[in-house]
Amino acid sequence: MKKALLSLTGLIVIAAIAWFTLSPSIFEKQTNMIDGKPLPGIRAEAQELHDSLFIVDLHSDTLLWKRKITDSVDYGHVDMKRLQQGNVGLQIFSSVTKTPKGQNYDSNSAETDNITLLAISQLQPFRTWFSLFERQMWHMTKLDRAVADSEGQLAAMAVSDNVTALRSLRQSEREQGTQPRTIGVMFSAEGLQTLEGNRENLEKFYNAGMRMAGLVHFFDNELAGSMHGEEKGGLTEFGREIVRDMEEMGMIVDIAHCSHACVADILAMARRPVVSSHGGVQAVCGVNRNLSDEEIRGVAATGGIIGLGYWDGAMCDTDPKSVAKAVLHVRDLVGIEHAALGSDFDGAVTTRFDTSGIVHVTQALMDAGLSEEEIRAVMGGNALRVLEQGLIPLLQLPEENPELDQSGESGQ
């Protein structure tokens, strides 16, 4: 009996070890996929132009998964090596902290959460298991560690000076006859339910490195209604306070996932450029999470940008030609200066290519008849402008802020 009990205990321990070791990567391999549909060969002139670009991607959810950005893997969409292969100059990494069971684009309750089980199965610190605030802080710690482990190949973007310096550094690397290796990284949030109702937590997030945030994700919260929530309301008074605080401290407001009422409220009060970090336009793909023409005009009126994604929920397919079609719509409606990239890589989506293959977007824009100047703007120039306008300069940082050193990088 004793031997049988010991054997059973051993089997349970082995099963538990296997679960915690293998299940996170197995789940991700089944979640962040490439559909394998055909892609055209890349022409020499497209590759040459692509290699000369400064590329910015406004949205990737890589921090959600149990792997290091600095590790090269053969699954998912983003890691440091593939960013370099794709010539990405600046990647914004977003933090997903809660998603509803049965997640869909139409209506979701805030009562359930899939990420708690994921946090436990990944053996994240215990404090993250039942606190959205701590989950957010953990994702910022992961990004800080990636920067520290990158041997200078990843650089944190905390103030506008960092963005300007990165431009110069990558240009210098290119002038030396080498493909640029230094990649800027910035932290964003997918929904500020992580504030847990406490306005003071926003400053804690800023001090830890957050520089952009969407107010909601797939459900309504105490700040605003989600396009995918049950009520789909506008900004609450708490939400208005947070938008004002974000703009004042130099944190970019992201309207992705906001309800129509929420988008209208934010655009009406915005004093800095607003972004839609990842999604599409209803004129190309008529799903409810995409922007109407009126909303595109509203973002443009703030000087902001629309980050266009590569998955079927944003484009109704995964063909790079659809991304180009969406870019053309934004250009013709409000001007090329308001179109940008927002992949949603590693966001539980299926795409045609990973970040090493962004050259397919460059070629699709060429094929659509865009000029070199327009392509440079869409692929990164517009985003760089908004980041430099939305973040504060180093000289404006409060002197009493102990979390930021003189380089403007997070001290955590």
GIHU-V402658 format. One record per backbone hydrogen bond with DSSP energy under -1.0 kcal/mol. NH is the residue of the N-H (numbers start at 1). CO is the residue of the C=O. E is the energy in kcal/mol with one decimal. If there is no record, write none. Layout:
nh=NH co=CO e=E
nh=NH co=CO e=E
This chain:
nh=5 co=1 e=-2.3
nh=6 co=2 e=-2.4
nh=7 co=3 e=-2.5
nh=8 co=4 e=-2.5
nh=9 co=5 e=-2.5
nh=10 co=6 e=-2.5
nh=11 co=7 e=-2.4
nh=12 co=8 e=-2.3
nh=13 co=9 e=-2.5
nh=14 co=10 e=-2.6
nh=15 co=11 e=-2.7
nh=16 co=12 e=-2.4
nh=17 co=13 e=-2.5
nh=18 co=14 e=-2.6
nh=19 co=15 e=-2.4
nh=20 co=16 e=-2.6
nh=21 co=17 e=-2.0
nh=22 co=18 e=-2.9
nh=23 co=19 e=-1.8
nh=26 co=22 e=-2.2
nh=27 co=23 e=-2.8
nh=28 co=24 e=-2.1
nh=29 co=25 e=-2.4
nh=30 co=26 e=-1.2
nh=31 co=28 e=-1.6
nh=32 co=28 e=-2.8
nh=35 co=351 e=-2.7
nh=47 co=43 e=-2.2
nh=48 co=44 e=-2.4
nh=49 co=45 e=-2.0
nh=50 co=46 e=-2.6
nh=51 co=47 e=-2.5
nh=52 co=49 e=-1.3
nh=53 co=50 e=-1.6
nh=56 co=379 e=-2.4
nh=57 co=90 e=-2.2
nh=58 co=341 e=-2.3
nh=61 co=345 e=-2.7
nh=64 co=61 e=-1.8
nh=65 co=62 e=-1.7
nh=67 co=65 e=-1.9
nh=71 co=68 e=-1.4
nh=80 co=69 e=-3.4
nh=83 co=79 e=-2.3
nh=84 co=80 e=-2.1
nh=85 co=81 e=-2.3
nh=86 co=82 e=-1.9
nh=87 co=84 e=-1.1
nh=88 co=83 e=-2.6
nh=89 co=55 e=-2.3
nh=90 co=55 e=-1.8
nh=91 co=184 e=-2.9
nh=92 co=57 e=-2.4
nh=93 co=186 e=-3.0
nh=94 co=60 e=-3.2
nh=103 co=100 e=-1.0
nh=108 co=228 e=-1.4
nh=114 co=99 e=-2.8
nh=118 co=114 e=-1.2
nh=119 co=115 e=-3.0
nh=120 co=116 e=-2.1
nh=121 co=117 e=-2.8
nh=122 co=118 e=-1.9
nh=123 co=120 e=-1.6
nh=124 co=119 e=-2.4
nh=128 co=125 e=-2.4
nh=129 co=126 e=-1.8
nh=135 co=131 e=-1.8
nh=136 co=132 e=-2.2
nh=137 co=133 e=-2.1
nh=138 co=134 e=-2.2
nh=139 co=135 e=-1.8
nh=140 co=136 e=-1.7
nh=141 co=137 e=-2.1
nh=142 co=138 e=-2.3
nh=143 co=139 e=-1.8
nh=144 co=140 e=-2.4
nh=145 co=141 e=-2.4
nh=146 co=142 e=-1.9
nh=147 co=143 e=-2.2
nh=148 co=144 e=-2.3
nh=149 co=145 e=-2.3
nh=153 co=150 e=-1.2
nh=155 co=183 e=-2.6
nh=157 co=185 e=-2.5
nh=160 co=392 e=-2.0
nh=162 co=159 e=-1.1
nh=163 co=159 e=-1.0
nh=164 co=160 e=-2.1
nh=165 co=161 e=-2.6
nh=166 co=162 e=-2.1
nh=167 co=163 e=-2.1
nh=168 co=164 e=-1.8
nh=169 co=165 e=-2.6
nh=170 co=166 e=-2.6
nh=171 co=167 e=-1.9
nh=172 co=168 e=-2.4
nh=173 co=169 e=-2.5
nh=174 co=170 e=-2.1
nh=175 co=171 e=-2.4
nh=176 co=172 e=-1.3
nh=177 co=174 e=-1.8
nh=178 co=173 e=-1.7
nh=183 co=153 e=-2.8
nh=184 co=89 e=-3.1
nh=185 co=155 e=-2.6
nh=186 co=91 e=-1.6
nh=188 co=93 e=-2.6
nh=190 co=95 e=-2.3
nh=191 co=214 e=-1.0
nh=192 co=215 e=-1.9
nh=195 co=192 e=-1.6
nh=196 co=193 e=-1.6
nh=198 co=195 e=-1.8
nh=201 co=198 e=-1.4
nh=202 co=199 e=-1.5
nh=204 co=200 e=-1.2
nh=205 co=201 e=-2.3
nh=206 co=202 e=-2.5
nh=207 co=203 e=-2.8
nh=208 co=204 e=-1.4
nh=209 co=206 e=-1.4
nh=210 co=205 e=-2.4
nh=211 co=187 e=-2.6
nh=212 co=187 e=-1.0
nh=213 co=252 e=-2.1
nh=214 co=189 e=-2.7
nh=221 co=224 e=-2.3
nh=225 co=233 e=-1.0
nh=227 co=257 e=-3.0
nh=229 co=226 e=-1.5
nh=236 co=223 e=-2.8
nh=240 co=236 e=-2.3
nh=241 co=237 e=-2.1
nh=242 co=238 e=-2.1
nh=243 co=239 e=-2.4
nh=244 co=240 e=-2.2
nh=245 co=241 e=-2.4
nh=246 co=242 e=-2.9
nh=247 co=243 e=-2.2
nh=248 co=244 e=-2.1
nh=249 co=245 e=-2.3
nh=251 co=246 e=-3.0
nh=252 co=211 e=-2.7
nh=254 co=213 e=-2.4
nh=255 co=275 e=-2.8
nh=258 co=255 e=-2.3
nh=259 co=225 e=-2.1
nh=263 co=259 e=-2.8
nh=264 co=260 e=-2.3
nh=265 co=261 e=-2.1
nh=266 co=262 e=-2.5
nh=267 co=263 e=-2.7
nh=268 co=264 e=-1.8
nh=269 co=265 e=-1.1
nh=270 co=266 e=-1.4
nh=275 co=253 e=-2.3
nh=276 co=305 e=-2.1
nh=282 co=291 e=-2.7
nh=284 co=281 e=-1.6
nh=285 co=281 e=-2.6
nh=287 co=285 e=-1.4
nh=290 co=287 e=-1.7
nh=291 co=280 e=-2.3
nh=296 co=292 e=-2.3
nh=297 co=293 e=-2.4
nh=298 co=294 e=-1.7
nh=299 co=295 e=-2.5
nh=300 co=296 e=-2.4
nh=301 co=297 e=-2.0
nh=303 co=300 e=-1.7
nh=304 co=299 e=-2.2
nh=306 co=338 e=-2.2
nh=307 co=276 e=-3.7
nh=308 co=340 e=-2.3
nh=309 co=279 e=-2.8
nh=310 co=343 e=-1.2
nh=314 co=311 e=-1.5
nh=315 co=311 e=-2.2
nh=316 co=312 e=-2.4
nh=322 co=319 e=-1.9
nh=324 co=320 e=-1.9
nh=325 co=321 e=-2.0
nh=326 co=322 e=-2.1
nh=327 co=323 e=-2.3
nh=328 co=324 e=-2.5
nh=329 co=325 e=-1.8
nh=330 co=326 e=-2.3
nh=331 co=327 e=-2.9
nh=332 co=328 e=-2.7
nh=333 co=329 e=-1.8
nh=334 co=330 e=-3.0
nh=335 co=330 e=-1.2
nh=335 co=331 e=-1.0
nh=338 co=335 e=-1.6
nh=339 co=336 e=-1.7
nh=340 co=306 e=-2.2
nh=342 co=308 e=-2.3
nh=344 co=59 e=-2.2
nh=347 co=344 e=-1.6
nh=351 co=33 e=-2.2
nh=355 co=77 e=-2.2
nh=357 co=354 e=-2.2
nh=358 co=355 e=-1.0
nh=360 co=357 e=-2.1
nh=361 co=358 e=-1.7
nh=362 co=358 e=-1.4
nh=363 co=359 e=-2.6
nh=364 co=360 e=-1.9
nh=365 co=361 e=-2.4
nh=366 co=362 e=-2.0
nh=367 co=363 e=-2.7
nh=368 co=364 e=-1.4
nh=369 co=366 e=-1.7
nh=370 co=365 e=-2.0
nh=375 co=371 e=-2.4
nh=376 co=372 e=-2.5
nh=377 co=373 e=-1.7
nh=378 co=374 e=-2.3
nh=379 co=375 e=-2.7
nh=381 co=376 e=-2.6
nh=382 co=377 e=-2.9
nh=384 co=380 e=-2.5
nh=385 co=381 e=-1.9
nh=386 co=382 e=-2.0
nh=387 co=383 e=-2.6
nh=388 co=384 e=-2.4
nh=389 co=385 e=-1.8
nh=390 co=386 e=-2.6
nh=391 co=387 e=-2.4
nh=396 co=393 e=-1.4
nh=397 co=394 e=-1.8
nh=401 co=398 e=-1.7
nh=405 co=409 e=-1.8
nh=408 co=405 e=-2.0
nh=411 co=403 e=-3.4
